[in-house]
Amino acid sequence: MSLAVVTSRALDGMAAPEVAVEVHLANGLPGITLVGLPDTEVKEARDRVRAALLQSGFDIPQRRITINLAPADLPKESGRFDLPIAIGLLAASGQLPGNRLDALEFAGELALTGQLRPIRGALPMMLCASRCGRAFFLPQASAEEAALVEGAEVYGADSLLAVCSHLTGRSLLPRTRAPAAGTPPPYPDLSDVKGQQAARRALEVAAAGGHSLLMSGPPGTGKSMLAARLPGILPPMSQAEALESAAVLSLCGGFYPEAWKIRPYRAPHHSASGIALVGGGNPPRPGEVSQASHGVLFLDELSEFSRAALEALREPLEAGHISISRAAHHADFPARFQLVAAMNPCPCGYLGHPSGKCHCTPDQVARYRSRLSGPLLDRIDLHLLVPALPEAELTGAQAGEPSAVVRARVADARERQLARQEKPNAHLAGREIDQHCPLDAAGETLLRQAITRLDLSARAYHRVLKLARTVADLAGQSRIGATHVAEAIQYRRGQL
């Protein structure tokens, strides 16, 4: 047999298109030619595969070897094609039976010793392979994440020899099983926060409905402290949410089985670029908004981020996904994250502080706040002023409710939302808002007055309705009343 075809996968955004690794042996001067739009990493596979085969005790065919990665117009990158190329060489030269290769897929990077090294994107590749009904051979370190796909047939191996022993029937590899849900990390407890009852309540509302939150106040008032405690009160992830979040992290090489079903928490520095936040590159890679999918994206010192980076958040905040287009590439990534941001009210940070430290002029304050555009602020659900604590409250306040108690209320409210509309309140849109956010007479009157007096935009009006729906869910009420609307309006009045 002088021709062998082995199936593998490339990565194209969240997709993993099938790649046929065709290995042909012909008469002529010995050499290896690799074609099919490979990048530098893939071209270097010739040397890695040659050394791995020799170290594993196999022979290199002394013939002209042509390796084609089809389709030819799909860019191929990374070392994941080392293993399928090696299997194809062995099958084409008769050192390995090739009669079962049609039902199998392979991916893995080879060390010069023949050991298999982990690859990124194993979970998205397995999602596509499972739809085709094929078993997948992967490095042991990548197999566990691929096994998270329901019904997946995954085999993890430590070396090329282990894969070949399985294919020949000498020593079968055990089927890799999905890991159990990870143990949540010890998040800081909400009971550590002294005072700030209004901020604690806003954090609970944000967690219950999946709403975005902006906190503004002098330094040292607990804004970052509150944000760090949000993951500890969020409800558990569903299977679909966990799978999508894990797939994105797998693309970035940052997923570990211990993190399964644990909501991500991302807190990039304010020097992050727009590409770092929303994704980009060539080929496109997920940014922070995608890596925080179904988790929390915390932007501290919000006004210090570049204007371009912040404006790039507007579309994913509204749509829940991000589309990245380049001259030769287009990729869609999920971006269903919960934004939590913190900032100071003025350049010196002490505007409104009881000490009177602030000496910023109105023009300086206006220029500082103008770093955040109106359209971006309008997309943030809750605007909260976090004031400095008085001395008596700071030194004498007792510990508040622990995170476990608040998390139980949040989980109950989220269950009501999922039972009613199959999504959190923050994700409601269009007719869904009219259907699931009914107001009683008093609540409707109050909301009409707020629209007139506060000059609310249509987007702000809908966000007030969704906030009021969440407040009512926390209270266990099926209909939105005036008290629920009043609390929701208060969260919009703090808008800069």
C-alpha positions as CSV (number, residue, x, y, z in Angstrom):
1,M,0.0,0.0,0.0
2,S,1.6,3.3,-1.1
3,L,-1.2,5.6,-0.2
4,A,-2.9,6.2,3.1
5,V,-5.5,8.8,4.2
6,V,-5.8,9.8,7.9
7,T,-8.5,12.2,9.2
8,S,-7.6,15.1,11.5
9,R,-9.1,18.5,12.3
10,A,-8.0,22.1,11.8
11,L,-9.3,25.1,13.8
12,D,-11.2,27.9,12.2
13,G,-12.7,30.1,15.0
14,M,-15.1,27.9,17.0
15,A,-15.3,25.4,14.1
16,A,-13.0,22.5,13.5
17,P,-13.2,21.6,9.8
18,E,-12.1,18.1,8.7
19,V,-8.6,17.7,7.2
20,A,-7.6,14.7,5.2
21,V,-3.9,13.9,5.7
22,E,-3.0,12.1,2.5
23,V,0.4,10.3,2.5
24,H,1.8,8.9,-0.8
25,L,5.0,7.0,-1.4
26,A,6.5,7.0,-4.9
27,N,9.8,6.1,-6.6
28,G,12.4,8.7,-6.7
29,L,15.0,10.4,-4.5
30,P,14.1,10.0,-0.8
31,G,12.6,13.1,0.7
32,I,9.4,14.5,2.3
33,T,7.3,17.1,0.6
34,L,4.5,18.7,2.6
35,V,1.7,20.6,0.8
36,G,-1.8,21.9,1.5
37,L,-1.2,25.5,2.8
38,P,0.8,24.6,5.9
39,D,2.3,27.3,8.1
40,T,5.8,27.1,9.6
41,E,4.8,25.0,12.6
42,V,3.2,22.4,10.3
43,K,6.2,22.4,7.9
44,E,8.5,21.6,10.8
45,A,6.4,18.4,11.4
46,R,8.7,16.7,8.8
47,D,11.6,16.8,11.2
48,R,9.6,16.0,14.4
49,V,7.9,13.0,12.7
50,R,11.1,11.6,11.3
51,A,12.9,11.7,14.7
52,A,9.8,10.4,16.6
53,L,9.5,7.4,14.2
54,L,13.2,6.5,14.5
55,Q,13.1,6.8,18.3
56,S,10.0,4.6,18.4
57,G,11.7,1.8,16.4
58,F,10.0,2.3,13.0
59,D,11.6,2.7,9.6
60,I,11.5,5.8,7.5
61,P,10.6,4.7,3.9
62,Q,13.5,5.5,1.6
63,R,11.2,6.8,-1.1
64,R,9.7,10.0,-2.3
65,I,7.1,11.0,0.3
66,T,4.3,13.5,-0.5
67,I,2.0,14.6,2.3
68,N,-1.1,16.6,1.3
69,L,-3.3,18.3,3.9
70,A,-6.7,18.7,2.2
71,P,-8.6,20.9,1.5
72,A,-5.7,22.9,0.1
73,D,-7.3,26.3,0.6
74,L,-7.8,25.9,4.4
75,P,-4.8,27.3,6.4
76,K,-3.2,24.7,8.7
77,E,-1.4,25.7,11.8
78,S,0.2,24.3,15.0
79,G,1.7,20.9,15.7
80,R,-1.6,18.9,15.9
81,F,-0.9,17.3,12.5
82,D,2.2,15.4,13.7
83,L,0.4,12.3,14.9
84,P,-1.9,11.9,11.8
85,I,1.2,12.4,9.6
86,A,3.1,9.7,11.5
87,I,0.2,7.3,11.3
88,G,-0.2,7.9,7.6
89,L,3.4,7.2,7.0
90,L,3.3,4.0,8.9
91,A,0.1,2.9,7.1
92,A,1.4,3.8,3.6
93,S,4.6,1.9,4.2
94,G,2.8,-1.2,5.5
95,Q,4.2,-1.0,9.1
96,L,0.7,-0.4,10.4
97,P,-2.7,-1.8,9.2
98,G,-4.7,0.9,7.4
99,N,-8.1,-0.9,7.2
100,R,-9.6,0.8,10.2
101,L,-8.5,4.4,9.7
102,D,-11.7,5.5,8.1
103,A,-13.5,5.4,11.5
104,L,-10.8,7.2,13.4
105,E,-9.4,10.7,13.8
106,F,-6.0,11.7,15.2
107,A,-4.4,14.9,16.5
108,G,-1.4,15.5,18.6
109,E,2.1,17.1,18.7
110,L,5.1,14.7,18.7
111,A,8.2,15.2,20.7
112,L,11.5,14.0,19.2
113,T,11.3,11.0,21.6
114,G,7.9,9.9,20.3
115,Q,6.0,11.2,23.3
116,L,2.7,13.1,22.7
117,R,2.4,16.7,23.8
118,P,-1.0,18.4,24.6
119,I,-2.6,20.6,22.0
120,R,-5.1,23.4,22.2
121,G,-8.6,23.1,20.8
122,A,-9.2,19.5,21.7
123,L,-12.8,20.1,22.8
124,P,-14.0,22.0,19.7
125,M,-12.4,19.3,17.5
126,M,-14.2,16.5,19.5
127,L,-17.5,18.3,19.1
128,C,-17.2,18.1,15.4
129,A,-15.7,14.6,15.3
130,S,-18.6,13.2,17.5
131,R,-21.1,14.4,14.9
132,C,-19.3,12.3,12.3
133,G,-19.4,9.2,14.6
134,R,-15.6,8.8,14.7
135,A,-13.3,7.9,17.6
136,F,-10.6,10.4,18.4
137,F,-7.0,9.7,19.5
138,L,-5.4,12.6,21.4
139,P,-2.5,13.2,23.8
140,Q,-3.4,12.0,27.3
141,A,-3.2,15.6,28.6
142,S,-5.9,16.7,26.0
143,A,-8.1,13.7,26.1
144,E,-10.0,14.5,29.3
145,E,-11.3,17.8,28.0
146,A,-12.4,16.2,24.8
147,A,-14.3,13.5,26.8
148,L,-16.6,16.3,28.1
149,V,-18.6,15.9,24.9
150,E,-21.5,13.7,25.6
151,G,-21.2,10.3,23.9
152,A,-17.6,11.1,22.7
153,E,-15.3,8.1,22.1
154,V,-11.9,9.4,23.1
155,Y,-8.6,7.6,23.6
156,G,-5.7,9.3,25.3
157,A,-2.2,8.2,24.7
158,D,1.2,9.2,26.1
159,S,3.2,8.2,23.0
160,L,3.2,7.3,19.3
161,L,4.0,3.7,20.3
162,A,0.9,3.5,22.5
163,V,-1.3,4.6,19.6
164,C,0.3,2.0,17.3
165,S,-0.1,-0.8,19.8
166,H,-3.8,0.0,20.1
167,L,-4.3,0.0,16.3
168,T,-2.5,-3.3,15.9
169,G,-4.5,-4.8,18.8
170,R,-1.5,-5.6,21.0
171,S,-2.3,-3.3,23.9
172,L,-5.7,-1.5,23.8
173,L,-6.0,2.0,25.3
174,P,-8.7,2.6,27.8
175,R,-11.5,4.9,26.7
176,T,-11.1,8.3,28.4
177,R,-14.0,9.3,30.7
178,A,-15.2,12.8,31.3
179,P,-13.9,14.3,34.6
180,A,-16.4,15.2,37.3
181,A,-17.3,18.9,37.9
182,G,-14.5,20.8,39.5
183,T,-14.6,22.0,43.1
184,P,-15.2,25.8,43.1
185,P,-12.2,27.7,44.2
186,P,-12.4,29.4,47.6
187,Y,-13.9,32.7,46.5
188,P,-13.7,35.6,48.9
189,D,-16.8,35.7,51.1
190,L,-19.3,38.5,50.9
191,S,-19.4,38.6,54.7
192,D,-16.0,40.3,54.6
193,V,-17.6,43.5,53.2
194,K,-18.6,45.8,56.0
195,G,-21.5,48.2,55.4
196,Q,-22.3,49.1,51.8
197,Q,-25.7,47.5,52.0
198,A,-26.9,49.2,48.8
199,A,-23.8,47.9,47.0
200,R,-24.4,44.4,48.3
201,R,-28.0,44.5,47.2
202,A,-27.0,45.7,43.7
203,L,-24.5,42.9,43.5
204,E,-27.2,40.4,44.4
205,V,-29.6,41.8,41.7
206,A,-26.8,41.7,39.1
207,A,-26.0,38.1,39.9
208,A,-29.6,37.0,39.9
209,G,-30.4,38.4,36.5
210,G,-27.0,38.3,34.8
211,H,-26.9,42.1,34.6
212,S,-23.9,44.3,33.9
213,L,-22.7,46.6,36.7
214,L,-20.7,49.8,37.0
215,M,-19.5,51.0,40.4
216,S,-18.2,54.5,40.9
217,G,-16.7,55.9,44.1
218,P,-13.6,57.2,45.9
219,P,-10.7,54.8,46.3
220,G,-10.9,52.3,49.1
221,T,-14.7,52.1,49.3
222,G,-14.8,48.4,48.4
223,K,-15.5,48.4,44.6
224,S,-12.8,45.8,43.7
225,M,-13.6,43.9,46.9
226,L,-17.3,43.6,45.9
227,A,-16.4,42.6,42.3
228,A,-14.1,39.8,43.5
229,R,-17.0,38.3,45.5
230,L,-19.5,38.2,42.6
231,P,-18.4,34.7,41.3
232,G,-19.0,33.3,44.7
233,I,-22.8,34.2,44.6
234,L,-23.5,33.2,41.0
235,P,-25.7,30.1,40.3
236,P,-24.2,26.9,39.0
237,M,-23.5,26.5,35.3
238,S,-25.7,24.5,33.1
239,Q,-24.3,21.7,30.9
240,A,-24.6,23.9,27.7
241,E,-23.0,26.9,29.4
242,A,-20.1,24.9,30.7
243,L,-19.5,23.2,27.3
244,E,-19.4,26.5,25.5
245,S,-17.2,28.2,28.0
246,A,-14.8,25.2,28.1
247,A,-14.6,25.2,24.2
248,V,-13.5,28.8,24.2
249,L,-10.9,28.3,26.9
250,S,-9.7,25.1,25.0
251,L,-9.1,27.2,21.9
252,C,-6.8,29.5,23.9
253,G,-5.0,26.5,25.6
254,G,-6.3,27.7,29.0
255,F,-8.8,25.0,29.9
256,Y,-8.1,22.4,32.6
257,P,-10.5,19.6,33.6
258,E,-10.4,20.9,37.2
259,A,-12.2,24.1,35.9
260,W,-15.2,22.1,34.5
261,K,-18.5,23.9,35.4
262,I,-16.7,26.7,37.2
263,R,-17.6,30.1,35.9
264,P,-14.6,32.0,34.5
265,Y,-13.5,35.2,36.1
266,R,-11.3,37.5,33.9
267,A,-9.8,40.7,35.1
268,P,-7.5,42.2,32.4
269,H,-5.3,45.2,33.2
270,H,-6.4,48.6,32.0
271,S,-3.5,48.6,29.5
272,A,-5.2,45.9,27.5
273,S,-5.8,46.7,23.8
274,G,-9.0,46.4,21.9
275,I,-7.8,43.2,20.3
276,A,-6.9,41.7,23.7
277,L,-10.5,42.5,24.9
278,V,-12.6,41.4,21.9
279,G,-10.2,39.1,20.1
280,G,-8.3,39.3,16.8
281,G,-5.1,38.2,15.2
282,N,-4.4,36.2,12.1
283,P,-6.0,33.6,12.4
284,P,-8.5,35.2,14.8
285,R,-8.3,34.1,18.4
286,P,-10.8,34.7,21.2
287,G,-10.4,37.8,23.4
288,E,-11.2,38.4,27.1
289,V,-15.0,38.9,26.3
290,S,-15.1,35.3,24.9
291,Q,-12.9,33.8,27.5
292,A,-15.3,35.2,30.1
293,S,-18.3,33.6,28.5
294,H,-20.9,32.6,31.1
295,G,-18.7,34.2,33.7
296,V,-17.5,37.6,34.9
297,L,-15.4,40.1,33.1
298,F,-14.1,42.7,35.6
299,L,-12.7,45.9,34.3
300,D,-11.1,47.9,37.1
301,E,-10.2,51.5,36.5
302,L,-12.6,51.5,33.6
303,S,-11.9,55.1,32.6
304,E,-8.2,54.3,32.2
305,F,-8.8,51.8,29.4
306,S,-8.3,53.2,25.9
307,R,-11.4,54.7,24.2
308,A,-11.1,52.3,21.3
309,A,-10.9,49.3,23.5
310,L,-14.0,50.3,25.5
311,E,-16.0,51.1,22.3
312,A,-15.2,47.6,21.0
313,L,-17.3,46.3,23.9
314,R,-20.5,47.8,22.7
315,E,-21.6,45.2,20.2
316,P,-20.7,42.1,22.3
317,L,-22.5,43.6,25.3
318,E,-25.7,43.8,23.3
319,A,-25.4,40.8,21.1
320,G,-23.7,38.2,23.3
321,H,-21.3,37.2,20.5
322,I,-18.4,38.8,18.5
323,S,-17.7,38.5,14.8
324,I,-14.1,39.1,13.8
325,S,-13.4,39.7,10.1
326,R,-10.0,39.9,8.5
327,A,-9.0,39.9,4.8
328,A,-8.6,36.1,4.7
329,H,-10.5,35.0,7.8
330,H,-13.8,35.3,9.5
331,A,-14.6,33.9,12.9
332,D,-17.5,34.1,15.4
333,F,-17.0,33.6,19.1
334,P,-19.5,33.6,22.0
335,A,-19.3,36.6,24.3
336,R,-22.1,36.1,26.7
337,F,-20.2,37.6,29.7
338,Q,-21.3,39.6,32.7
339,L,-19.5,42.9,32.8
340,V,-18.6,44.4,36.2
341,A,-16.6,47.6,36.1
342,A,-15.2,50.0,38.6
343,M,-13.9,53.6,38.4
344,N,-13.3,56.8,40.3
345,P,-15.7,59.7,40.0
346,C,-12.9,62.2,39.0
347,P,-9.2,62.4,38.2
348,C,-8.1,62.6,41.8
349,G,-10.7,60.1,42.8
350,Y,-12.2,62.0,45.8
351,L,-15.2,63.8,44.4
352,G,-17.9,63.6,47.0
353,H,-15.6,62.3,49.7
354,P,-16.5,63.7,53.2
355,S,-12.9,64.8,53.7
356,G,-13.2,67.4,50.9
357,K,-9.9,66.3,49.4
358,C,-11.1,66.8,45.8
359,H,-10.0,70.0,44.1
360,C,-10.9,69.0,40.5
361,T,-12.6,71.7,38.4
362,P,-15.9,71.0,36.7
363,D,-14.0,70.9,33.4
364,Q,-11.6,68.3,34.6
365,V,-14.4,66.2,35.9
366,A,-16.3,66.5,32.6
367,R,-13.2,65.6,30.6
368,Y,-12.5,62.6,32.8
369,R,-16.1,61.3,32.5
370,S,-16.2,61.9,28.8
371,R,-13.7,59.0,28.4
372,L,-16.8,56.8,28.6
373,S,-19.2,57.3,25.8
374,G,-22.9,57.6,26.2
375,P,-23.7,54.5,24.1
376,L,-21.4,52.4,26.3
377,L,-22.9,53.6,29.5
378,D,-26.4,53.1,28.2
379,R,-25.6,49.4,27.7
380,I,-24.7,48.9,31.3
381,D,-27.7,47.9,33.4
382,L,-26.8,49.0,36.9
383,H,-25.0,52.3,37.7
384,L,-24.0,52.3,41.4
385,L,-22.4,55.0,43.5
386,V,-20.3,53.4,46.2
387,P,-19.7,56.1,48.9
388,A,-17.0,56.3,51.5
389,L,-18.0,54.6,54.7
390,P,-18.3,56.8,57.9
391,E,-16.0,55.9,60.7
392,A,-18.7,54.3,62.9
393,E,-19.9,52.0,60.1
394,L,-16.3,51.0,59.2
395,T,-15.2,50.1,62.7
396,G,-18.4,48.9,64.3
397,A,-20.4,47.2,61.5
398,Q,-21.0,43.5,62.0
399,A,-20.4,41.0,59.3
400,G,-23.1,40.8,56.7
401,E,-24.7,37.8,55.1
402,P,-22.2,35.2,53.9
403,S,-22.0,34.3,50.2
404,A,-23.7,31.0,50.7
405,V,-27.0,32.6,51.9
406,V,-27.0,35.1,49.1
407,R,-26.1,32.5,46.5
408,A,-29.2,30.4,47.5
409,R,-31.5,33.4,46.9
410,V,-29.8,34.1,43.6
411,A,-30.1,30.5,42.5
412,D,-33.9,30.5,43.3
413,A,-34.4,33.6,41.3
414,R,-32.4,32.3,38.4
415,E,-34.5,29.0,38.4
416,R,-37.7,31.1,38.1
417,Q,-36.3,32.9,35.1
418,L,-35.2,29.7,33.4
419,A,-38.5,28.0,34.0
420,R,-40.4,31.0,32.7
421,Q,-38.3,32.0,29.7
422,E,-35.3,29.6,29.5
423,K,-32.7,32.5,29.9
424,P,-31.7,35.1,32.4
425,N,-33.5,38.4,32.5
426,A,-30.5,40.3,31.1
427,H,-30.8,38.3,27.9
428,L,-34.4,39.2,27.1
429,A,-35.0,41.1,23.9
430,G,-37.9,42.6,21.9
431,R,-41.2,40.8,22.4
432,E,-39.8,38.7,25.2
433,I,-39.6,41.8,27.4
434,D,-43.3,42.6,26.7
435,Q,-44.3,39.0,27.4
436,H,-42.3,38.3,30.5
437,C,-42.2,41.7,32.2
438,P,-45.9,42.6,33.0
439,L,-46.4,45.7,35.2
440,D,-49.3,46.4,37.5
441,A,-51.0,49.8,37.3
442,A,-48.9,51.5,39.9
443,G,-45.7,50.2,38.4
444,E,-46.7,51.3,34.9
445,T,-47.5,54.8,36.2
446,L,-44.2,55.1,38.0
447,L,-42.2,54.0,34.9
448,R,-44.0,56.4,32.7
449,Q,-43.0,59.3,35.0
450,A,-39.4,58.1,35.1
451,I,-39.2,58.0,31.3
452,T,-40.3,61.7,31.2
453,R,-38.3,63.0,34.1
454,L,-35.1,61.1,33.5
455,D,-35.2,61.3,29.7
456,L,-34.6,57.5,29.4
457,S,-33.7,56.1,26.0
458,A,-35.6,53.2,24.6
459,R,-32.7,50.9,25.6
460,A,-32.6,52.3,29.1
461,Y,-36.4,51.8,29.4
462,H,-36.0,48.1,28.5
463,R,-33.1,47.7,30.9
464,V,-35.2,49.2,33.7
465,L,-37.9,46.7,32.9
466,K,-35.5,43.8,33.0
467,L,-34.0,45.0,36.2
468,A,-37.5,45.3,37.8
469,R,-38.2,41.8,36.6
470,T,-35.1,40.5,38.4
471,V,-36.1,42.4,41.6
472,A,-39.5,40.9,41.5
473,D,-38.0,37.4,40.9
474,L,-35.9,37.8,44.0
475,A,-39.0,38.7,45.9
476,G,-40.9,35.7,44.5
477,Q,-43.5,37.9,42.7
478,S,-44.9,37.0,39.3
479,R,-46.0,40.6,38.5
480,I,-43.8,43.7,38.6
481,G,-45.0,46.2,41.2
482,A,-44.2,49.9,41.9
483,T,-41.6,48.9,44.6
484,H,-39.7,46.8,42.1
485,V,-39.8,49.5,39.4
486,A,-38.6,52.1,42.0
487,E,-35.6,50.0,42.9
488,A,-34.7,49.4,39.2
489,I,-34.9,53.2,38.5
490,Q,-32.6,53.9,41.4
491,Y,-29.9,51.7,39.7
492,R,-30.2,53.9,36.5
493,R,-30.1,57.3,38.4
494,G,-26.4,56.7,39.3
495,Q,-25.5,56.9,35.6
496,L,-22.6,59.4,35.0
